[in-house]
């Protein structure tokens, strides 16, 4: 495997890995919506979500040392959340000698809690679902073919674009350039424009090659057996639990 599969997919033989792709997608989407819809003024629902996510990781054979570095993708959002208590207005509260906005504190808590859980759920889906299984799952969920192809090609060629950007950076350094200095901002911007044009041209060539091989804009049916009702029930149990927690939180709020 290469590209996103190598970075995000964790090979295994757990029940989560063997579950139908479309079931895992629906379960992840419903769980994320439940987390987002939970009122931020309550803390216990997010503790329940975290415990449930830890249980799913253990059940799926996903070690914390594997998933923890990948959670760092949310660091920019955490930085934004930390600044909110200082930027939002009244009412304010005192904490460690600092005057902080109460509204900003709640907003920061909501972003960090919901963002971390959302990223964790997404990483769980990625860790247990191979990229080559994703198109079929999306197709069986009746996702429009154009969207499926955009997702598939993006996942397939993002590593190609990263490699191209690496070659361009190496070429600049070999000619005595230092991309880290501010005075090279113009050259960096021109390099980004060149990368965009190369990507666009590569996309056109790939599209023409696909058309010449009979591509009709749809993901072919691989003849996978339809998902049984029992598989839907068992596979969506984590999402059902998350929805129950969300509804309970609103009832006791």
PEBEL-V486039 format. One record per residue. N is the residue number from 1. RES is the residue in one small letter. PSI is psi in whole degrees, -180 to 180 (999 if undefined). D_FIRST is the distance of its C-alpha to the first C-alpha in Angstrom with 1 decimal. Layout:
N&RES&PSI&D_FIRST / N&RES&PSI&D_FIRST
//
This chain:
1&x&152&0.0 / 2&x&169&3.8 / 3&x&-138&7.1 / 4&x&-34&8.5 / 5&x&-41&5.9 / 6&x&-34&5.5 / 7&x&-34&9.2 / 8&x&-26&10.6 / 9&x&132&9.1 / 10&x&107&10.8 / 11&x&140&10.4 / 12&x&178&14.0 / 13&x&32&16.8 / 14&x&166&19.2 / 15&x&-32&21.3 / 16&x&-38&19.5 / 17&x&-36&16.2 / 18&x&-12&18.2 / 19&x&149&20.3 / 20&x&142&20.2 / 21&x&-43&18.2 / 22&x&-33&21.4 / 23&x&-43&23.3 / 24&x&-37&20.9 / 25&x&-48&21.1 / 26&x&-42&24.9 / 27&x&-44&25.3 / 28&x&-43&23.5 / 29&x&-45&25.5 / 30&x&-40&28.8 / 31&x&-41&28.2 / 32&x&-43&27.7 / 33&x&-38&30.8 / 34&x&-42&32.8 / 35&x&-45&32.0 / 36&x&-36&32.9 / 37&x&-9&36.1 / 38&x&133&37.3 / 39&x&136&40.3 / 40&x&-13&39.6 / 41&x&-12&43.1 / 42&x&142&42.1 / 43&x&-34&40.0 / 44&x&-34&39.8 / 45&x&-37&37.4 / 46&x&-31&34.8 / 47&x&-40&35.3 / 48&x&-42&34.8 / 49&x&-44&31.5 / 50&x&-44&30.2 / 51&x&-41&31.3 / 52&x&-39&29.7 / 53&x&-40&26.3 / 54&x&-40&26.6 / 55&x&-40&27.4 / 56&x&-40&24.4 / 57&x&-43&22.1 / 58&x&-41&23.9 / 59&x&-33&23.8 / 60&x&-5&20.0 / 61&x&32&19.5 / 62&x&109&18.3 / 63&x&150&20.1 / 64&x&-34&22.0 / 65&x&-21&20.8 / 66&x&-40&17.3 / 67&x&-27&18.5 / 68&x&-48&21.5 / 69&x&-30&20.0 / 70&x&-18&18.1 / 71&x&-16&21.5 / 72&x&-9&22.8 / 73&x&-21&21.7 / 74&x&5&25.0 / 75&x&-44&27.1 / 76&x&-37&28.6 / 77&x&-34&29.9 / 78&x&-41&31.3 / 79&x&-44&33.2 / 80&x&-43&34.6 / 81&x&-38&35.7 / 82&x&-30&37.4 / 83&x&-19&39.5 / 84&x&-43&40.7 / 85&x&-21&43.5 / 86&x&-17&45.0 / 87&x&-32&44.8 / 88&x&153&46.0 / 89&x&-145&49.7 / 90&x&160&52.1 / 91&x&164&52.6 / 92&x&159&51.7 / 93&x&154&51.6 / 94&x&132&52.1 / 95&x&116&49.4 / 96&x&40&49.7 / 97&x&4&52.2 / 98&x&142&50.0 / 99&x&109&51.0 / 100&x&149&48.0 / 101&x&128&47.7 / 102&x&-43&47.5 / 103&x&-40&45.8 / 104&x&-37&43.3 / 105&x&-45&42.6 / 106&x&-40&41.9 / 107&x&-41&39.6 / 108&x&-43&37.7 / 109&x&-43&37.4 / 110&x&-43&36.2 / 111&x&-46&33.5 / 112&x&-47&32.2 / 113&x&-52&32.4 / 114&x&-37&31.0 / 115&x&-44&28.4 / 116&x&-44&27.1 / 117&x&-40&27.1 / 118&x&-44&25.4 / 119&x&-40&22.6 / 120&x&-42&22.3 / 121&x&-42&22.2 / 122&x&-41&19.6 / 123&x&-34&17.3 / 124&x&-43&18.1 / 125&x&-45&17.1 / 126&x&-37&13.7 / 127&x&-26&13.2 / 128&x&3&14.1 / 129&x&118&12.8 / 130&x&148&9.4 / 131&x&-35&9.4 / 132&x&-18&9.9 / 133&x&-15&12.9 / 134&x&-45&14.4 / 135&x&-44&16.2 / 136&x&-40&18.0 / 137&x&-44&19.1 / 138&x&-39&20.5 / 139&x&-43&22.2 / 140&x&-18&23.8 / 141&x&8&25.1 / 142&x&30&26.9 / 143&x&137&25.2 / 144&x&139&26.4 / 145&x&-36&24.3 / 146&x&-42&24.5 / 147&x&-40&23.1 / 148&x&-45&20.2 / 149&x&-36&19.3 / 150&x&-45&19.8 / 151&x&-45&17.4 / 152&x&-47&14.7 / 153&x&-35&15.3 / 154&x&-47&15.5 / 155&x&-34&12.1 / 156&x&-38&10.7 / 157&x&2&12.9 / 158&x&-36&13.6 / 159&x&-30&11.4 / 160&x&-42&13.4 / 161&x&-38&16.5 / 162&x&-41&15.8 / 163&x&-40&15.4 / 164&x&-42&18.6 / 165&x&-38&20.4 / 166&x&-39&19.7 / 167&x&-40&21.2 / 168&x&-40&24.1 / 169&x&-42&24.8 / 170&x&-38&24.7 / 171&x&-39&27.1 / 172&x&-44&29.4 / 173&x&-38&29.5 / 174&x&-18&30.3 / 175&x&15&33.3 / 176&x&10&34.7 / 177&x&151&33.5 / 178&x&97&32.6 / 179&x&-13&30.6 / 180&x&-15&31.6 / 181&x&149&35.3 / 182&x&-30&36.9 / 183&x&-13&38.7 / 184&x&16&35.5 / 185&x&-38&34.8 / 186&x&-44&36.0 / 187&x&-37&33.7 / 188&x&-41&30.7 / 189&x&-42&31.8 / 190&x&-37&32.1 / 191&x&-40&28.7 / 192&x&-40&27.3 / 193&x&-41&29.3 / 194&x&-41&28.1 / 195&x&-39&24.5 / 196&x&-45&25.4 / 197&x&-42&27.2 / 198&x&-39&24.4 / 199&x&-42&21.9 / 200&x&-43&24.6 / 201&x&-40&25.2 / 202&x&-41&21.6 / 203&x&-40&21.5 / 204&x&-41&24.7 / 205&x&-42&23.4 / 206&x&-42&20.3 / 207&x&-44&22.7 / 208&x&-39&25.2 / 209&x&-39&22.7 / 210&x&-42&21.7 / 211&x&-38&25.4 / 212&x&-17&26.3 / 213&x&13&24.0 / 214&x&15&25.7 / 215&x&132&23.8 / 216&x&12&26.3 / 217&x&3&24.6 / 218&x&148&23.5 / 219&x&128&20.4 / 220&x&149&21.3 / 221&x&121&22.3 / 222&x&6&20.2 / 223&x&27&23.2 / 224&x&137&22.0 / 225&x&144&25.1 / 226&x&153&26.6 / 227&x&134&26.5 / 228&x&160&29.6 / 229&x&-37&31.9 / 230&x&-37&31.3 / 231&x&-38&27.6 / 232&x&-44&28.5 / 233&x&-50&31.1 / 234&x&-41&29.1 / 235&x&-29&25.9 / 236&x&8&28.0 / 237&x&-43&30.2 / 238&x&-39&28.7 / 239&x&-40&29.4 / 240&x&-42&32.9 / 241&x&-41&33.6 / 242&x&-42&32.6 / 243&x&-39&34.9 / 244&x&-40&37.6 / 245&x&-43&37.4 / 246&x&-46&37.6 / 247&x&-41&40.6 / 248&x&-39&42.3 / 249&x&-42&42.0 / 250&x&-30&43.7 / 251&x&-34&46.4 / 252&x&1&47.4 / 253&x&999&46.9
//
